Amino acid sequence: MTPAQPLELLKQARNRFTQREIAEYIGKDTKTVRRWEKGETPCPAMLEPALRNLMQQPVMDTSEGNHSFSFIDLFAGIGGIRMGFEAHGGKCVFTSEWNDFSKKTYLENYGDHHPFVGDIVPYPAEDVPDHDVLLGGFPCQPFSIAGVSKKNSLGRPHGFECTTQGTLFFDVARIIATKRPKAFLLENVKNLLSHDKGRTFDVILQTLRDELGYDVHYKLIDGQHFTPQHRERIIIVGFREKTGFSWNDLMLPQEGPRLASILHKTDGTEPVIPWDNDRFFDHDKRVVQPRYTLTPNLWTYLQAYAEKHRAAGNGFGFGMVYPDSVTRTLSARYYKDGSEILVWQGKNKRPRRLTPRECARLMGFPDSFQIPVSDTQAYRQFGNSVVMPVMQEVARIMAPHIHALIAHDRDGTPFPLPLFA
């Protein structure tokens, strides 16, 4: 076996896989693969079997089957945005999520064979696979346009890197700049609109519209149209070309469901979920597992805490909910005491937390969604996730415009076209 053989295989593999994918597959770092490819160090002969196996891996082809467009899933969490876009023909070709527990839940439910990376910050944008749509529920680290480099002090900033460097939004922007997807969807908390007196959001819009040249639309959407939870989130949608996209096409039910629709049923109709295995609900006794009921000490503490603030004229306290309620926003801290959403269990009875399965339902995830992590991690994951049906509805009205852009790029179909949601 000559040294040229593994090097030739490496070159063949690079026609289908990035340096990062190859490095992860063979257990090396990207720099080592880069040195082999450039001939700076010999490519070891023992790599040949691994490279041959890699070359036999299936290729992700979004042009076949029921998939009409491809997307990447950044800051993926447990895949709530992804699920919404898959429902309308999307196929995921790349995922990034830094939290190991979230990654476990994500892979348990999606079982991906495409590249899955942790921290997106050091990942080269050019190594991200080509895609039609970029999805990202990016965390908004506080930043301000104050303190921008002196070179921008007398005029317009010299590119998005200057005003967003050091934030995770920068990593979204640099991938959009490099890969130029046909569209994107970004999701964030309502407070993004008012952060730093609106300057943060202005920088984001300036970056997406002026620096990157996308046609941008944004809207605040409350999840309670689809689930019994008041959860307002800002959705930012952009297209590489001017399209006929309009938020007026959204179909938001005027009257959303109430809490009873997601609670475990004690009348014998609670579905048996094999992977839950009575973890949350005792089907024989037809009751929620007792560990979700607050302890006497915790319940006493929460009542005293609420009374203290009530006496002081503050609104702080627990949030008791009933079958006909719409809850407060589920937070990532729900695992601590569950105080924002306490389920009433009857007069003179201590309330209980939602179970993780009920939290999944509250976020719009189907019962087929598996929860392979501890309750603490599950509460964090659902509290950080998105209301999935909101994403599904936004994907529905984006899809025709994505298809039109794909057709335009593929065969020169005149654009814009009459589009129908």
C-alpha distance (Angstrom), angle and dihedral (degrees) to the residues before:
residue distance angle dihedral
M1 . . .
T2 3.77 . .
P3 3.83 124.8 .
A4 3.80 88.4 -116.2
Q5 3.81 92.7 67.3
P6 3.84 98.4 66.3
L7 3.80 89.7 39.9
E8 3.81 90.5 54.4
L9 3.82 89.7 48.1
L10 3.79 89.3 50.1
K11 3.79 90.4 53.0
Q12 3.81 90.0 50.0
A13 3.78 91.0 48.7
R14 3.81 90.4 51.7
N15 3.81 88.7 61.8
R16 3.80 87.5 67.6
F17 3.78 107.5 21.0
T18 3.79 136.6 46.6
Q19 3.78 122.5 -119.7
R20 3.79 88.1 -108.1
E21 3.83 92.9 54.0
I22 3.81 91.8 49.0
A23 3.80 92.1 47.0
E24 3.80 92.4 51.1
Y25 3.79 92.0 47.0
I26 3.80 95.3 52.5
G27 3.82 96.3 35.7
K28 3.81 98.6 -112.0
D29 3.77 133.2 115.3
T30 3.80 124.2 -100.4
K31 3.80 94.0 -111.6
T32 3.81 90.8 59.2
V33 3.81 92.0 52.3
R34 3.80 89.8 47.2
R35 3.83 91.0 53.2
W36 3.81 90.9 50.2
E37 3.79 91.8 49.4
K38 3.78 92.9 49.4
G39 3.81 91.8 46.5
E40 3.82 92.8 -118.3
T41 3.81 89.8 128.1
P42 3.84 128.7 17.7
C43 3.80 116.4 -94.1
P44 3.85 103.7 -121.8
A45 3.78 117.6 -117.0
M46 3.79 92.6 -133.7
L47 3.83 88.5 70.1
E48 3.80 92.8 71.4
P49 3.87 97.1 88.0
A50 3.82 92.4 46.4
L51 3.80 92.4 48.4
R52 3.81 91.6 48.1
N53 3.80 90.0 51.5
L54 3.79 90.5 48.6
M55 3.80 91.2 52.2
Q56 3.82 88.8 57.0
Q57 3.80 92.3 59.3
P58 3.82 113.2 111.9
V59 3.77 118.2 -98.3
M60 3.79 117.6 -122.9
D61 3.81 104.2 -119.3
T62 3.77 115.4 -178.4
S63 3.79 93.6 -178.0
E64 3.81 93.8 72.8
G65 3.77 134.5 65.9
N66 3.77 120.1 9.9
H67 3.80 95.1 -33.5
S68 3.78 115.2 110.2
F69 3.81 100.3 172.5
S70 3.79 140.0 16.2
F71 3.78 129.0 -128.1
I72 3.78 142.5 179.0
D73 3.81 123.1 -133.9
L74 3.82 114.1 -141.9
F75 3.82 124.2 -175.4
A76 3.78 80.3 8.3
G77 3.80 101.0 177.1
I78 3.79 104.8 -179.8
G79 3.79 96.0 -24.0
G80 3.80 104.5 -95.6
I81 3.80 94.2 143.4
R82 3.79 90.9 43.4
M83 3.80 92.5 53.9
G84 3.78 90.9 53.6
F85 3.80 93.0 52.6
E86 3.80 94.9 43.2
A87 3.80 87.1 58.4
H88 3.82 88.3 65.6
G89 3.78 100.3 45.8
G90 3.79 103.1 -78.7
K91 3.78 123.9 143.1
C92 3.80 121.8 -156.5
V93 3.82 114.7 -132.7
F94 3.82 101.3 170.3
T95 3.81 136.3 22.2
S96 3.79 133.9 -168.4
E97 3.81 124.2 -170.4
W98 3.80 124.2 147.5
N99 3.83 100.1 -163.5
D100 3.79 111.9 91.1
F101 3.81 94.4 -153.0
S102 3.80 91.8 51.7
K103 3.79 89.3 47.0
K104 3.81 89.5 54.4
T105 3.80 91.7 53.2
Y106 3.81 91.9 43.6
L107 3.80 95.0 51.3
E108 3.79 92.2 43.5
N109 3.79 89.0 59.1
Y110 3.80 102.2 35.2
G111 3.81 104.5 25.8
D112 3.78 92.8 -155.3
H113 3.80 126.5 -161.4
H114 3.79 94.3 -174.6
P115 3.83 123.2 92.4
F116 3.81 113.3 -62.6
V117 3.79 115.7 -174.4
G118 3.77 131.8 -178.9
D119 3.78 115.4 -145.4
I120 3.81 110.6 26.4
V121 3.82 93.3 -165.4
P122 3.84 98.1 84.4
Y123 3.80 94.3 32.6
P124 3.84 113.5 112.6
A125 3.80 110.5 -116.0
E126 3.80 90.7 -142.6
D127 3.83 89.5 61.3
V128 3.80 92.2 59.0
P129 3.83 108.3 103.5
D130 3.79 118.5 -109.6
H131 3.79 110.7 -92.2
D132 3.78 141.5 172.5
V133 3.80 98.3 -136.7
L134 3.80 133.3 28.7
L135 3.81 115.5 -150.5
G136 3.77 122.8 -169.1
G137 3.79 137.3 163.4
F138 3.78 89.1 -167.4
P139 3.82 120.5 -170.8
C140 3.79 109.6 -121.2
Q141 3.77 107.9 -134.7
P142 3.81 108.2 -161.7
F143 3.76 112.7 -96.2
S144 3.76 137.1 158.2
I145 3.78 135.1 -154.4
A146 3.79 85.9 -130.5
G147 3.78 110.8 104.5
V148 3.77 96.4 30.5
S149 3.77 113.9 159.0
K150 3.81 118.6 -75.2
K151 3.78 90.6 -113.8
N152 3.80 87.8 71.9
S153 3.79 96.7 45.0
L154 3.78 95.8 93.5
G155 3.77 99.5 42.3
R156 3.76 149.1 -10.7
P157 3.83 115.3 -22.1
H158 3.79 115.0 -96.2
G159 3.78 97.7 -115.9
F160 3.78 136.0 -41.4
E161 3.80 93.8 -73.7
C162 3.78 91.2 72.9
T163 3.78 98.0 54.3
T164 3.79 100.8 36.5
Q165 3.80 104.0 32.3
G166 3.78 111.1 134.1
T167 3.81 95.9 28.5
L168 3.79 128.1 98.1
F169 3.80 89.6 -121.5
F170 3.81 85.9 68.6
D171 3.80 89.1 64.1
V172 3.79 90.8 53.3
A173 3.81 90.0 48.9
R174 3.80 95.6 48.7
I175 3.82 91.5 51.4
I176 3.80 91.4 48.6
A177 3.81 89.3 48.3
T178 3.81 92.3 50.5
K179 3.82 102.4 38.1
R180 3.83 99.6 30.4
P181 3.82 96.8 -151.5
K182 3.79 117.6 -160.2
A183 3.79 91.1 -117.6
F184 3.77 144.3 -3.5
L185 3.79 139.9 -158.7
L186 3.79 121.6 -156.9
E187 3.81 125.0 -175.3
N188 3.79 130.1 -163.7
V189 3.78 144.9 151.2
K190 3.79 121.4 -69.3
N191 3.81 91.0 -112.6
L192 3.80 90.6 68.4
L193 3.81 86.6 82.0
S194 3.81 93.8 58.8
H195 3.81 101.4 30.8
D196 3.80 112.3 128.2
K197 3.82 89.8 2.3
G198 3.79 90.9 -58.7
R199 3.80 95.5 -55.1
T200 3.80 93.7 113.3
F201 3.79 92.3 56.7
D202 3.80 91.1 43.9
V203 3.82 89.7 57.1
I204 3.80 90.7 49.4
L205 3.80 92.3 50.9
Q206 3.79 91.6 44.7
T207 3.79 89.6 52.3
L208 3.79 95.5 48.1
R209 3.80 97.2 40.4
D210 3.77 107.7 29.2
E211 3.79 103.9 27.1
L212 3.81 99.9 32.8
G213 3.80 97.3 29.2
Y214 3.81 100.2 -132.6
D215 3.79 127.4 151.0
V216 3.82 99.7 -118.4
H217 3.80 131.4 -160.8
Y218 3.79 127.2 175.4
K219 3.78 136.2 -174.5
L220 3.79 139.5 174.1
I221 3.81 108.9 -125.9
D222 3.81 126.4 -172.5
G223 3.79 115.4 -142.8
Q224 3.80 92.0 -145.3
H225 3.81 88.9 86.2
F226 3.81 86.4 74.1
T227 3.82 107.8 19.6
P228 3.83 133.3 26.9
Q229 3.81 93.1 -99.8
H230 3.79 131.2 100.3
R231 3.80 100.3 -134.7
E232 3.80 119.5 151.3
R233 3.77 117.9 -166.0
I234 3.79 133.7 172.6
I235 3.81 113.5 -122.3
I236 3.81 117.2 -162.2
V237 3.80 116.8 -166.4
G238 3.79 125.7 -175.8
F239 3.80 137.4 -179.1
R240 3.79 128.1 -161.5
E241 3.81 90.1 -132.4
K242 3.77 132.8 33.4
T243 3.81 107.6 -86.3
G244 3.76 139.1 175.9
F245 3.80 91.4 -105.7
S246 3.79 113.5 146.0
W247 3.78 133.6 174.2
N248 3.81 85.9 -141.0
D249 3.81 87.1 79.6
L250 3.81 91.4 66.8
M251 3.79 114.1 114.2
L252 3.80 104.8 -150.1
P253 3.80 115.2 174.1
Q254 3.79 108.9 -123.0
E255 3.80 92.7 -144.7
G256 3.78 114.2 42.2
P257 3.81 127.5 -162.7
R258 3.79 124.2 -82.5
L259 3.78 130.6 -124.9
A260 3.81 94.8 -93.2
S261 3.80 88.4 69.5
I262 3.81 93.0 67.3
L263 3.82 102.0 33.4
H264 3.79 121.9 103.0
K265 3.80 108.2 -95.8
T266 3.80 117.5 -124.4
D267 3.83 95.9 -169.7
G268 3.79 95.3 82.5
T269 3.80 96.2 -93.2
E270 3.82 97.7 98.6
P271 3.82 106.0 123.6
V272 3.78 117.7 -116.3
I273 3.80 107.7 -119.7
P274 3.82 107.8 -163.8
W275 3.81 96.2 -155.5
D276 3.81 92.1 51.0
N277 3.81 90.4 55.2
D278 3.83 94.3 -166.4
R279 3.80 89.1 -54.8
F280 3.81 92.1 135.4
F281 3.80 103.8 17.2
D282 3.80 131.2 36.1
H283 3.79 104.4 -138.9
D284 3.80 94.4 -172.1
K285 3.81 92.9 55.8
R286 3.83 93.8 30.1
V287 3.79 92.5 -132.4
V288 3.78 138.2 117.1
Q289 3.78 109.9 -102.4
P290 3.84 107.8 -87.3
R291 3.82 95.3 -124.8
Y292 3.82 89.3 76.6
T293 3.82 91.7 63.7
L294 3.80 111.4 94.5
T295 3.79 116.6 -105.4
P296 3.83 116.4 -112.9
N297 3.81 90.9 -109.9
L298 3.80 94.8 50.5
W299 3.79 92.9 46.3
T300 3.81 91.2 49.3
Y301 3.80 90.5 49.1
L302 3.83 94.3 49.5
Q303 3.80 92.4 49.1
A304 3.81 91.8 49.6
Y305 3.80 91.2 46.5
A306 3.80 91.6 51.2
E307 3.81 92.0 47.3
K308 3.80 91.6 50.4
H309 3.79 92.1 54.9
R310 3.80 93.0 40.8
A311 3.80 89.6 56.3
A312 3.81 89.4 50.2
G313 3.79 91.3 51.8
N314 3.80 95.0 -109.2
G315 3.77 126.4 133.5
F316 3.77 97.0 -136.2
G317 3.77 118.1 125.1
F318 3.75 144.4 93.4
G319 3.79 124.0 -50.0
M320 3.79 112.6 -128.0
V321 3.79 113.6 -160.7
Y322 3.79 133.1 -164.9
P323 3.81 134.8 -165.1
D324 3.82 91.5 -87.1
S325 3.83 94.2 45.4
V326 3.78 134.0 112.3
T327 3.79 106.9 -144.8
R328 3.75 132.8 -133.1
T329 3.79 117.5 -103.0
L330 3.79 112.6 -64.2
S331 3.81 107.2 -123.9
A332 3.78 133.8 -158.8
R333 3.82 88.3 -113.8
Y334 3.80 92.8 61.9
Y335 3.79 90.2 108.8
K336 3.82 90.9 67.4
D337 3.79 100.4 68.3
G338 3.80 107.5 -32.0
S339 3.78 89.2 -128.0
E340 3.82 98.2 146.4
I341 3.83 91.9 60.2
L342 3.82 116.3 28.2
V343 3.79 116.4 168.1
W344 3.81 114.5 -135.7
Q345 3.84 111.6 -126.8
G346 3.77 100.4 -177.5
K347 3.78 140.6 -67.3
N348 3.81 114.1 -45.0
K349 3.80 90.2 8.2
R350 3.77 125.5 114.4
P351 3.80 114.3 -111.8
R352 3.78 123.4 -121.1
R353 3.75 139.7 -140.0
L354 3.76 122.0 -108.3
T355 3.78 110.7 -97.3
P356 3.82 117.2 -118.8
R357 3.82 88.8 -105.9
E358 3.80 89.8 55.4
C359 3.81 88.9 48.1
A360 3.80 88.9 53.5
R361 3.81 89.5 52.7
L362 3.81 90.6 45.9
M363 3.82 87.8 58.2
G364 3.81 91.6 47.8
F365 3.82 98.2 -106.4
P366 3.82 115.7 146.2
D367 3.81 121.3 -118.4
S368 3.81 87.6 -108.7
F369 3.82 86.8 72.9
Q370 3.81 108.1 103.3
I371 3.82 124.1 -138.0
P372 3.82 106.6 -154.6
V373 3.83 97.6 164.6
S374 3.80 134.7 77.0
D375 3.80 121.0 -78.2
T376 3.81 90.3 -105.9
Q377 3.79 92.7 54.6
A378 3.81 92.1 41.9
Y379 3.81 91.7 54.3
R380 3.80 89.6 50.1
Q381 3.79 92.3 48.6
F382 3.79 96.9 49.2
G383 3.81 91.2 42.1
N384 3.81 88.9 55.7
S385 3.79 95.5 42.5
V386 3.80 133.4 90.3
V387 3.79 131.6 -106.7
M388 3.77 94.9 -98.9
P389 3.84 98.4 -152.0
V390 3.82 89.1 57.1
M391 3.81 88.8 57.7
Q392 3.79 90.4 46.0
E393 3.80 91.9 53.6
V394 3.82 93.0 47.2
A395 3.82 89.1 48.2
R396 3.80 88.8 52.8
I397 3.80 94.0 58.2
M398 3.82 93.2 40.3
A399 3.81 95.7 50.2
P400 3.85 99.2 76.6
H401 3.80 90.9 52.0
I402 3.80 91.7 47.2
H403 3.82 89.3 51.6
A404 3.80 91.5 49.8
L405 3.81 91.4 52.1
I406 3.81 90.9 48.3
A407 3.80 91.1 51.1
H408 3.78 90.8 47.7
D409 3.81 92.0 52.7
R410 3.79 93.8 42.3
D411 3.78 103.6 47.9
G412 3.77 107.6 0.9
T413 3.79 95.2 -102.9
P414 3.80 105.9 177.7
F415 3.76 112.4 -97.5
P416 2.94 137.9 -117.4
L417 3.79 97.8 38.8
P418 3.79 130.6 -179.4
L419 3.79 101.2 -81.3
F420 3.75 128.1 -157.7
A421 3.84 124.5 -163.1
